[in-house]
Amino acid sequence: MTNDSQQRSFRLDAETHAEAEAPLIGIVDDDESIRNSISSLVRSAGFKAAVFPSAEAFLCSEYIQDTECLILDVQLPGWSGLDLQRQLAGTMCSIPIIFATAYGDDDVRTRALEQGAVTFLRKPFDDEVLLAAIHSALR
């Protein structure tokens, strides 16, 4: 996939001027329905949302510097969520990360948290639990 096509593979969900001042939440998940669902929840809570189908699409985006919290799946095409977490840490990019996954085992959860993740949620999770995690990450 080229940089140009990777950059077109995400969508910023910020539709009103009021949202322009809200924190930007990045959502990286290869399942479009999950991306859309989390994006809708995040926007309904007053945040901006940018969605990405892969770790590489997020890294190639123009929103990486503005992202204040990242909701990240573990199993992604190409780089895994843990790979992206390591890459961001290696570049001194300190975006708080919330893992949200259906596939995480205890070893993966432990590694994610040891590497600085705010929390590790197993899908399906309650909307209020995710919103509480976002608020915690933004503090």
C-alpha positions as CSV (number, residue, x, y, z in Angstrom):
1,M,0.0,0.0,0.0
2,T,1.4,3.4,-0.9
3,N,1.6,6.4,1.4
4,D,-1.1,8.1,-0.6
5,S,-3.5,5.2,-0.4
6,Q,-2.7,4.7,3.3
7,Q,-3.5,8.3,4.1
8,R,-6.9,8.0,2.3
9,S,-7.7,4.9,4.3
10,F,-8.7,6.8,7.4
11,R,-11.5,9.2,8.2
12,L,-11.6,12.1,10.6
13,D,-15.0,12.3,12.3
14,A,-15.2,16.0,13.3
15,E,-18.3,17.6,12.0
16,T,-18.9,20.7,14.1
17,H,-16.9,23.8,15.1
18,A,-17.5,22.9,18.8
19,E,-15.7,19.6,18.2
20,A,-12.7,21.5,16.8
21,E,-11.6,22.3,20.4
22,A,-12.3,18.8,21.7
23,P,-9.5,16.2,22.2
24,L,-8.8,14.0,19.2
25,I,-9.2,10.3,19.9
26,G,-7.5,7.9,17.4
27,I,-9.2,4.6,16.8
28,V,-7.1,1.8,15.1
29,D,-9.1,-1.4,14.4
30,D,-9.3,-3.5,11.2
31,D,-13.0,-4.1,11.7
32,E,-14.9,-1.3,10.1
33,S,-18.1,-1.8,12.2
34,I,-16.0,-1.6,15.4
35,R,-14.3,1.6,14.2
36,N,-17.6,3.2,13.4
37,S,-19.2,2.1,16.7
38,I,-16.3,3.4,18.8
39,S,-16.2,6.6,16.7
40,S,-19.9,7.3,17.2
41,L,-19.5,6.7,21.0
42,V,-16.5,9.0,21.2
43,R,-18.2,11.7,19.2
44,S,-21.3,11.5,21.3
45,A,-19.2,12.1,24.4
46,G,-17.9,15.4,22.8
47,F,-14.5,14.2,21.4
48,K,-13.2,14.2,17.9
49,A,-12.4,10.9,16.4
50,A,-10.0,9.8,13.6
51,V,-10.3,6.2,12.5
52,F,-7.7,3.9,10.9
53,P,-7.8,0.3,9.6
54,S,-4.1,-0.4,10.5
55,A,-1.2,0.7,12.5
56,E,0.6,1.8,9.4
57,A,-2.3,4.0,8.3
58,F,-2.2,5.8,11.7
59,L,1.6,6.3,11.5
60,C,1.2,7.8,8.0
61,S,-1.6,10.1,8.9
62,E,-1.4,13.9,9.5
63,Y,-3.2,13.4,12.8
64,I,-0.5,11.5,14.8
65,Q,0.8,14.7,16.5
66,D,-2.8,15.9,17.4
67,T,-4.0,12.5,18.8
68,E,-4.4,12.8,22.6
69,C,-5.5,9.2,23.2
70,L,-5.4,6.1,21.1
71,I,-7.8,3.2,21.2
72,L,-5.9,0.3,19.7
73,D,-6.8,-3.3,18.7
74,V,-4.1,-5.9,19.3
75,Q,-4.5,-8.0,16.2
76,L,-4.2,-5.9,13.1
77,P,-3.1,-6.5,9.5
78,G,0.6,-5.8,9.2
79,W,1.9,-4.4,12.5
80,S,0.1,-5.5,15.6
81,G,-1.1,-3.1,18.2
82,L,1.8,-4.0,20.4
83,D,4.2,-3.2,17.5
84,L,2.6,0.2,17.2
85,Q,2.9,0.8,20.9
86,R,6.6,-0.1,20.8
87,Q,7.1,2.2,17.7
88,L,5.5,5.1,19.4
89,A,7.5,4.6,22.6
90,G,10.7,4.4,20.5
91,T,10.0,7.7,18.9
92,M,9.2,9.3,22.3
93,C,5.6,9.8,21.2
94,S,3.7,9.6,24.5
95,I,0.1,9.1,23.3
96,P,-1.9,7.3,26.0
97,I,-3.1,4.0,24.7
98,I,-6.2,2.0,25.5
99,F,-6.1,-1.5,24.1
100,A,-9.5,-2.9,23.1
101,T,-9.4,-6.4,21.8
102,A,-11.3,-9.7,21.5
103,Y,-8.1,-11.7,21.2
104,G,-5.9,-10.6,24.1
105,D,-4.6,-13.3,26.4
106,D,-3.1,-12.6,29.8
107,D,0.5,-12.5,28.5
108,V,-0.5,-9.9,25.8
109,R,-2.4,-7.9,28.4
110,T,0.6,-8.0,30.8
111,R,3.0,-6.9,28.0
112,A,0.7,-4.0,26.9
113,L,0.4,-2.7,30.5
114,E,4.1,-3.1,31.2
115,Q,4.8,-1.1,28.1
116,G,2.6,1.8,29.4
117,A,-0.9,1.1,28.2
118,V,-3.6,3.0,30.2
119,T,-5.8,-0.1,30.3
120,F,-6.6,-3.3,28.4
121,L,-10.3,-3.9,27.6
122,R,-11.7,-7.2,26.3
123,K,-14.4,-6.9,23.6
124,P,-17.2,-6.6,24.1
125,F,-16.9,-3.9,26.7
126,D,-19.4,-1.5,28.2
127,D,-19.5,2.0,26.6
128,E,-19.2,3.6,30.0
129,V,-16.0,1.6,30.8
130,L,-14.4,2.8,27.6
131,L,-15.4,6.5,28.2
132,A,-14.0,6.2,31.8
133,A,-10.8,4.9,30.3
134,I,-10.6,7.8,27.9
135,H,-11.1,10.3,30.6
136,S,-8.5,8.6,32.7
137,A,-6.0,8.7,29.8
138,L,-6.6,12.4,29.1
139,R,-5.8,13.4,32.7
